[in-house]
Every structure is written in C-alpha cells, then in structure tokens.
Amino acid sequence: MAKTLIEIKRSLDENVGKRITIQANGGRRKTIERSGLLEGTYPSVFTIKLDQDEYSVERVSYSYTDVLTETVKLTLSEDPEVQLEAAENV
C-alpha cells in the first residue's frame, strides 16, 4: 500500500464507503480474514462495518500503524456490482 501514515490515511479517505477485505494477525500463527465496508477514517484509526450475516461483531477499528507495519493487510474490491450491493445493504 503506501509508505507513510499520511499516505495510508489519504488512500483510505478516498475509499470510504467501498468494500474492503482485511487480513489481520490473530496471534500464534493465526490470520483473521474479514470483509465489510470502509465506514470512516479518523485522525488515528479507521473503522470497518462488517457483514452482519457473517460476523457477530458489528464493526472493527484499526490504526494506520497496523497497516504500515503490515499487521493488517487491506484489499479493496474493484467490482462495481459488489460496491452497489454493499451500499444498498447499509
């Protein structure tokens, strides 16, 4: 992704409302994969509203440092139909 915290935040600012997949380090060689909508960006963190039918937690937040250190890896969905379906479900 980007190389600085400011670049990471700007990149996420441009993609608010889009579908995103997260791969996060769950500790002890576990990787957690979740998907949802990039809900908002704030000075230190960003939030993701998870798919309600798949996860018991409604939303999660991560810091931009997590992305910089690759503790969290983000993948944006480029499929416009998926974007449209996700926006209708909000």
N, C-alpha and C positions, 0 to 999 in steps of 0.2 A: 504494500500500500504506500503510504507516504513516509517521509523520513523524519519529520519533526511533529511535535504535538500540535502546533498551529495548522500544519498541512493536513493532519488527520482530522482535526475538528472541521476545517473548511470543507474537506471532502465529504464528511458526514452531513454537514449543514446542507449541502447541495442535494443530498439524497433522502432527506426527511420525507416520510410517507411511503417510501419504497420498501419492497420485500427484501429481507436480508436473512442470511443463514450464518449462524455463529458456531464456531468450534472452539470450545474453551477447555482449558486444562482443569480436570477434575481432581487432580492429585493422585498419587500412587498409580501412575501409568494409565489413568482413565481420561478419556476425552468425552466431553459432553457436547452433543450437537443439538441445536435448537433453531427454530425458524419463526419469523414473525415480521412485524412492520417496525421500521425505524421510527419511533414515536417522537423523540425530541432530543435536542442537543443542548447542553448546559455548559457553564464555564469549565467544569472539571469532569463531567460524566455525560454519557448518552444513555437513553432508555430505549428498550425494545418491547413492544407489546406482542406477547407470544400468542400462537394459535390456541384458542381456548379449548378446542376439541382434543388437542394432543397433550397439553401440559396442565398440571394442577396449579402452577404459579401463573399469575396474570401478566406480570411484566418483570423484566430484569434490567439492571443497570451495570455498566462497566465504565471504567475510566479510560481516557485516551492513552494513558501509560500502559494499560493492559494490551492495547493494540500495538503500541510502539515496541514493547518487549516480546511481542508475539505470544503472550499468554492467551490472548483471544485472537482468532483469525476470522475475518469477515468476508462474506461472499455476497455481492449484490445480485439480485435476479434481474436479468436483462429482458425477460419475456414480458411484453406489454400486456398480454392477456392475464398473466398471473398478477400483475400490478392492478389491473382493473378489478379482478375478483377480490383481491385483498382490500381495495378501497371500498368496495360495496359492502363488505362484511363489517366495516368499522362502525 
